[in-house]
Amino acid sequence: MKRLIFSLLFYMLIPPVYCQDNITRIDSLLQTYYRDNEPGAFVLVSRKNHIIFKKGYGLANLQTQEKINSQTNFNIGSVTKQFTAFCIVQMAAAKKLSLQDKIIRYLPAFNTKTGNAVTIRQLLTHCSGIIDHYAFTDTNRIKHATDYDVLQAVKNIDSTYFPPGTRYRYSNTAYCLLAMIIEKISGMSYRAYIKKNIFTPLAMQHAVVLQTGKPVYRQALGYEYDSNRHVFNRLDAGEAIFFSTEGDGGIYVSAGEYLRWIQSLQQPTAANKAIVQQCRSSQFLIDPMNKLSYGYGWFVSEKDNPKAVYHSGSNGGFRAMVFTLPSKNYIVTIFSNRTGIDLENLVSQINEILGVTNNSFTKVEALVSFINSSPIFAPCKEIL
């Protein structure tokens, strides 16, 4: 009896161990997608603060043959938006702004018609109707667009796609403007504010917001896969004008350091609990049938229980996917430096292997994110 009691106590105290067969199956699955001599990815799965799986696949740089590992820094594209949104909501909690404020209060260069019609909250939830900046940016005079260039492109446009607050339309422009609002209120650059208020407190030592001409620690390069010729072409900051805008997709971070951030959201401090709750809750309904909403920097699906909170990212040759079940403290992170692989499907396959059932995480009917239709599960930074 004593031996039985001791054994039960022992197994209750040790962290959960996942069947080695499942870990092997995940590894085998990923090896079918990522080859050793090609651009690849780092994949990390965590549950209840225990890392279930982590492994790098492929090369960070085809020229140097540097392999991808847990310290490789990837551009995470639109996954950046959760950082931008958190800072805005944090400022609102500190009474430095109100989410109902009109944007002209902080961006006085805006024309009065649009500036007085659009609120900060509408920028956060992609329902502002702000016109996309791409077609209005003078690309003849710039090589690397900035958030300031985005403002210059749209500030004089006195129309919107629809009356603000009435519809959803995914907008990178909105998040570039939010970054400029952060700068206006704080008196700091966006990258300096993020570093001071997020990266440094969480000991994310090598996470950075891209600054053209400045090196990134253990930086992965982005590559676009040409399926016709079966080759990889570099598609990075030097090849895409809008790669370098910040508030919508400028962060470089490793999967290892990102885990510190996402765990801080899964188990927030008392000071941040209300902020995190707002960001990761339904704020604007996108698809009533599928109970799909946008929070602040996150998609929120409440079709199934538990709810899923997630976001994808796309910038140049980089792709990223973060999927979480907050109530289960379950996280899947995939950071990749190549195109051509369906990361949403890959996450679903990993979930299935681990017995994580969430039927809401499937591709649904395409909604209009940009001028062309784009799947709602792949809101991405548009590259022209």
C-alpha positions in Angstrom: 0.0 0.0 0.0 2.8 2.4 0.9 4.5 1.7 -2.4 1.2 2.3 -4.3 0.7 5.7 -2.5 4.2 6.7 -3.2 3.8 5.9 -6.9 0.6 7.9 -7.2 2.2 10.9 -5.5 5.2 10.7 -7.7 3.1 10.7 -10.9 1.0 13.5 -9.6 4.0 15.7 -9.0 5.9 15.3 -12.2 4.9 17.4 -15.3 2.7 15.7 -17.9 4.7 13.6 -20.4 3.3 13.2 -23.9 3.6 9.9 -25.6 6.9 9.6 -27.4 5.1 8.1 -30.3 3.2 11.4 -30.8 6.4 13.4 -30.6 7.9 11.2 -33.2 4.8 11.5 -35.4 5.0 15.4 -35.2 8.7 15.2 -36.1 8.0 12.9 -39.1 5.2 15.2 -40.2 7.4 18.3 -40.2 10.1 16.5 -42.0 7.7 15.9 -44.9 7.4 19.7 -45.2 10.9 21.0 -44.5 14.1 19.7 -46.0 17.5 20.1 -44.4 19.0 22.0 -47.4 16.0 24.5 -47.9 14.6 27.4 -45.9 12.5 26.0 -43.1 10.9 26.7 -39.8 11.0 26.4 -36.0 8.1 24.7 -34.4 7.3 24.9 -30.7 4.3 23.4 -28.8 3.7 24.1 -25.1 1.0 23.1 -22.7 0.6 24.3 -19.1 4.0 25.9 -19.2 5.7 22.7 -20.3 7.3 22.5 -23.7 5.9 19.4 -25.4 7.9 19.8 -28.7 10.5 22.2 -30.1 12.7 21.7 -33.1 14.2 23.7 -36.0 14.1 22.5 -39.6 16.1 23.7 -42.6 18.3 26.7 -43.1 18.1 30.3 -41.9 20.4 31.5 -44.7 20.9 29.6 -48.0 24.2 31.3 -48.6 25.9 30.7 -45.3 24.0 27.4 -44.7 23.3 28.5 -41.1 20.7 26.1 -39.6 17.5 27.2 -37.9 17.4 26.8 -34.1 15.6 28.2 -31.1 17.6 31.4 -31.3 16.9 32.1 -34.9 15.1 35.4 -35.3 12.3 35.4 -37.8 10.2 38.3 -39.1 6.8 37.4 -37.7 4.7 39.6 -40.1 1.2 40.4 -38.8 1.8 38.5 -35.5 3.4 41.9 -34.7 -0.1 43.4 -34.4 -0.7 41.7 -31.0 2.3 43.8 -29.7 1.0 47.0 -31.2 -2.5 46.4 -29.9 -1.3 45.5 -26.4 0.6 48.8 -26.2 -2.4 50.8 -27.2 -4.7 49.1 -24.7 -2.1 49.5 -22.1 -2.0 53.3 -22.8 -5.8 53.3 -22.5 -5.6 51.6 -19.1 -3.2 54.3 -18.0 -5.6 57.0 -19.1 -3.2 58.3 -21.7 -5.9 57.9 -24.4 -9.4 56.5 -24.9 -10.1 53.9 -27.5 -13.1 56.0 -28.5 -10.8 59.0 -29.3 -10.9 60.2 -32.9 -7.6 59.6 -34.6 -7.2 63.3 -35.6 -6.5 64.0 -32.0 -3.2 62.2 -32.3 -2.6 62.5 -36.1 -3.6 66.1 -36.8 -2.2 65.9 -40.3 -5.2 63.8 -41.2 -8.0 65.4 -43.3 -10.8 66.4 -40.9 -13.5 64.3 -42.6 -11.7 60.9 -42.1 -9.8 62.0 -39.0 -13.0 62.9 -37.2 -14.9 59.8 -38.3 -12.4 57.1 -37.3 -11.7 56.0 -33.7 -8.7 54.2 -32.3 -10.9 51.2 -31.5 -11.9 51.0 -35.1 -8.3 50.9 -36.2 -7.6 48.1 -33.6 -10.5 45.9 -34.9 -10.1 46.4 -38.7 -13.5 48.1 -39.0 -12.3 51.7 -39.7 -12.7 51.5 -43.5 -9.4 53.4 -43.9 -8.2 53.2 -47.5 -5.1 50.9 -48.0 -1.9 52.9 -48.4 -0.3 50.7 -51.1 -1.7 52.4 -54.2 -1.2 55.9 -52.8 2.4 55.6 -51.7 5.0 57.2 -53.9 7.2 54.2 -54.4 9.4 56.0 -56.9 11.1 58.0 -54.2 11.5 55.4 -51.5 13.1 52.0 -51.2 11.9 51.1 -47.7 8.5 52.4 -46.7 8.0 53.5 -43.1 4.9 54.1 -41.0 5.4 57.8 -41.7 5.2 57.1 -45.4 1.9 55.2 -44.8 0.5 58.3 -43.0 1.6 60.6 -45.8 -0.1 58.3 -48.4 -3.5 58.3 -46.7 -3.8 61.5 -44.8 -5.5 63.5 -47.6 -7.9 60.8 -48.6 -11.3 62.0 -47.4 -13.2 58.8 -48.1 -13.4 55.3 -46.6 -14.3 51.9 -47.9 -17.5 52.0 -45.8 -18.8 54.0 -42.9 -16.4 53.4 -40.0 -17.6 50.8 -37.6 -20.0 49.1 -39.9 -17.9 46.4 -41.5 -14.7 44.4 -41.2 -11.9 44.8 -43.6 -8.4 43.7 -42.6 -6.1 46.7 -42.6 -2.3 46.9 -42.3 -2.7 50.7 -42.8 -4.6 50.9 -39.5 -1.8 49.2 -37.5 0.8 51.5 -39.0 -1.3 54.4 -37.9 -1.6 52.9 -34.4 2.2 52.7 -34.2 2.4 56.4 -35.0 -0.2 57.1 -32.2 2.1 55.2 -29.8 4.9 57.5 -30.9 2.8 60.6 -30.5 1.7 59.9 -27.0 5.0 58.4 -25.7 7.4 60.8 -27.3 9.4 57.7 -28.2 9.9 55.7 -31.4 7.7 52.7 -31.8 10.7 50.3 -31.6 12.0 52.1 -28.5 8.6 51.9 -26.8 8.2 48.2 -27.6 11.7 47.5 -26.3 11.2 49.4 -23.0 7.7 48.1 -22.2 7.7 44.6 -23.6 11.0 43.2 -24.7 13.2 44.3 -21.8 10.7 43.4 -18.9 10.3 39.9 -20.4 14.1 39.5 -21.0 13.5 39.2 -24.8 17.1 40.2 -25.3 17.4 39.8 -29.1 13.8 40.7 -30.1 13.7 43.8 -32.2 11.6 46.0 -34.5 13.3 46.1 -37.9 15.4 49.1 -38.5 16.7 49.3 -42.0 20.5 49.0 -42.1 20.7 47.6 -38.6 21.7 44.0 -38.1 19.5 41.5 -36.4 20.9 38.8 -34.1 20.9 35.4 -35.8 18.6 36.7 -38.5 16.8 34.4 -40.8 16.4 35.5 -44.4 13.0 35.2 -46.2 12.6 33.1 -49.3 9.7 32.7 -51.8 9.3 29.3 -53.3 8.9 29.2 -57.1 6.8 26.0 -57.6 7.3 26.1 -61.4 11.1 26.1 -61.3 11.4 24.4 -57.8 13.8 27.1 -56.6 13.8 29.6 -53.7 14.2 33.3 -54.5 15.1 35.7 -51.7 12.2 37.9 -50.7 13.2 40.1 -47.8 13.5 43.8 -46.8 15.7 44.5 -49.9 13.2 43.0 -52.3 9.8 44.4 -51.0 9.1 48.1 -50.4 6.5 47.6 -47.7 8.4 44.9 -45.8 9.8 47.6 -43.4 6.7 49.2 -42.1 6.6 48.6 -38.3 3.3 48.6 -36.5 1.7 46.0 -38.9 4.6 43.6 -39.2 8.0 44.8 -38.2 9.1 42.5 -35.4 11.9 40.0 -35.5 11.9 37.4 -32.7 12.9 33.8 -32.0 10.5 31.2 -31.1 12.3 30.8 -27.8 11.9 34.4 -26.8 8.4 34.7 -28.2 7.4 31.9 -25.8 8.1 34.3 -22.9 5.7 36.8 -24.4 2.9 34.4 -25.1 3.2 32.8 -21.7 2.9 36.3 -20.2 -0.5 36.6 -21.9 -1.6 33.1 -20.9 -0.8 33.9 -17.3 -0.9 37.7 -17.0 0.1 39.7 -14.0 -2.6 41.4 -12.0 -1.6 44.7 -13.6 -2.0 43.3 -17.1 -4.9 40.9 -16.7 -7.7 43.3 -17.8 -5.5 44.4 -20.8 -4.9 40.9 -21.9 -8.6 40.0 -21.5 -9.6 42.8 -23.7 -7.1 42.0 -26.4 -7.9 38.3 -26.5 -11.7 38.6 -26.4 -14.3 39.2 -29.1 -14.4 42.9 -30.0 -15.8 42.9 -33.5 -17.9 40.1 -35.0 -16.7 39.0 -38.4 -18.6 35.8 -39.1 -21.7 35.1 -37.0 -22.2 31.6 -38.3 -18.8 30.5 -37.3 -18.6 32.8 -34.2 -15.4 34.3 -35.5 -14.4 37.8 -34.2 -11.4 40.0 -34.1 -10.1 41.1 -30.7 -7.3 43.6 -30.4 -4.5 42.1 -32.5 -6.0 38.5 -32.3 -8.6 36.5 -34.1 -11.0 34.9 -31.6 -13.1 31.8 -32.5 -15.9 30.8 -30.0 -17.6 28.2 -32.2 -16.1 25.5 -30.0 -15.3 25.2 -26.3 -12.6 26.0 -25.4 -12.3 29.2 -27.5 -9.3 29.5 -29.8 -7.3 32.7 -30.1 -4.7 32.9 -32.9 -3.1 35.0 -35.6 -1.0 34.4 -38.7 1.7 36.5 -40.2 3.1 37.0 -43.7 5.8 39.4 -44.9 8.1 38.8 -47.8 9.2 35.2 -47.6 8.3 34.8 -44.0 5.3 33.0 -42.6 4.2 32.7 -39.0 1.3 31.1 -37.1 0.4 31.2 -33.5 -2.5 29.2 -32.2 -3.6 29.1 -28.6 -6.4 27.7 -26.4 -6.1 30.1 -23.4 -8.2 28.0 -21.0 -5.9 25.1 -21.6 -2.7 27.1 -21.7 -2.0 25.4 -25.0 0.3 27.1 -27.6 1.5 26.1 -31.1 4.0 28.5 -32.7 5.4 28.1 -36.2 7.9 30.6 -37.5 9.0 30.0 -41.1 11.3 31.8 -43.6 9.7 30.3 -46.7 6.5 30.4 -48.6 4.5 27.6 -50.1 3.4 25.7 -47.0 -0.1 25.9 -45.4 0.7 26.7 -41.8 -3.0 26.6 -40.7 -3.3 23.1 -42.0 0.0 22.2 -40.4 -1.2 23.4 -37.0 -4.4 21.4 -37.4 -2.4 18.3 -38.1 -0.3 18.8 -35.0 -3.4 19.4 -32.9 -4.9 16.1 -34.2 -1.8 14.1 -33.3 -1.9 15.5 -29.8 -5.6 14.9 -29.4 -6.4 18.6 -29.3 -9.9 18.9 -30.8 -11.0 22.3 -32.0 -13.1 22.1 -35.1 -13.4 25.9 -35.4 -9.8 26.1 -36.6 -10.5 25.3 -40.2 -10.5 27.6 -43.2 -13.8 29.3 -43.6 -15.3 31.2 -46.5 -12.9 33.8 -47.8 -13.7 37.3 -46.7 -12.4 40.5 -48.3 -9.3 41.6 -46.4 -7.7 43.5 -49.2 -8.9 44.6 -52.6 -8.6 40.9 -53.6 -10.2 38.2 -51.5 -7.9 36.7 -48.9 -8.6 33.7 -46.6 -9.5 35.0 -43.1 -7.0 32.6 -41.6 -4.2 34.1 -43.5 -4.4 37.9 -42.9 -1.1 39.0 -44.2 1.1 42.0 -44.9 0.5 42.7 -48.6 3.5 42.7 -50.8 3.2 44.5 -54.2 
